[in-house]
């Protein structure tokens, strides 16, 4: 049995892996250990869609790097919390990015086909 420690989103997990057959691997239950220090944020470039946003100001940000497949809202649209506003492709999977609050779309910072970074502002809801 081999023990491994991995860090995922700043959280450290320990796992034990045991070979059970011809190349097959089974994982033991994952246990959470102390959180690793958060990595320092890389400086952002000066594009409009990467402008810093205050927490809770209605900015919908990309949870991961990817490509915008479809923009589902326009400036001026009314949205409800949980409503899909962007379809983002990452690692060959389409992810629905949703509004976190009710409100009016005040800004759409991305376009279909655009590549975005993690934490990049996609839409702002006022």
Residue pairs with C-beta under 8 A, 6 or more apart in sequence:
1 16
1 17
1 18
1 28
2 16
2 17
2 18
3 14
3 15
3 16
3 17
4 14
4 15
4 16
4 17
5 12
5 13
5 14
5 15
5 33
6 12
6 13
6 15
7 13
7 36
10 35
10 36
10 37
10 38
10 39
11 32
11 35
11 36
12 32
12 33
12 34
12 35
12 36
13 30
13 31
13 32
13 33
14 30
14 31
14 33
15 27
15 28
15 30
15 31
16 27
16 28
17 25
17 26
17 27
17 28
18 25
18 26
18 28
19 25
20 26
44 50
44 52
48 109
49 109
49 110
49 114
49 116
49 120
49 121
49 122
50 117
50 120
50 121
51 121
53 59
53 61
53 121
53 124
57 124
58 100
58 101
58 103
58 106
58 124
58 125
58 126
59 121
59 123
59 124
59 125
60 85
60 86
60 97
60 98
60 99
60 100
60 121
60 122
60 123
60 124
60 125
61 119
61 120
61 121
61 122
62 88
62 97
62 116
62 117
62 118
62 119
62 120
62 122
63 95
63 97
63 118
64 88
64 90
64 95
64 118
65 90
65 115
65 116
65 117
65 118
66 88
66 89
66 90
66 91
66 95
66 115
66 116
67 88
67 89
67 90
67 113
67 114
67 115
67 116
68 86
68 87
68 88
68 89
68 110
68 111
68 112
68 113
68 114
68 115
68 116
68 122
69 87
69 88
69 89
69 94
69 112
70 86
70 87
70 112
71 85
71 86
71 108
71 110
71 111
71 112
72 84
72 85
72 86
72 87
73 79
73 85
73 86
73 105
73 108
73 123
74 105
74 108
75 105
75 106
75 107
75 108
76 104
76 105
77 104
77 105
78 102
78 103
78 104
78 105
79 85
79 99
79 102
79 103
79 104
79 105
79 125
80 99
80 102
81 98
81 99
81 100
81 101
81 102
82 98
82 99
83 98
83 99
84 96
84 97
84 98
85 97
85 98
85 99
85 105
85 122
85 123
86 96
86 97
86 110
86 122
86 123
87 94
87 95
87 96
87 97
88 94
88 95
88 97
88 116
88 122
89 95
97 122
99 123
99 125
100 125
101 125
103 125
103 126
104 125
104 126
105 123
105 124
105 125
105 126
106 124
106 125
106 126
107 123
107 124
108 122
108 123
109 120
109 121
109 122
109 123
109 124
110 116
110 120
110 122
110 123
116 122
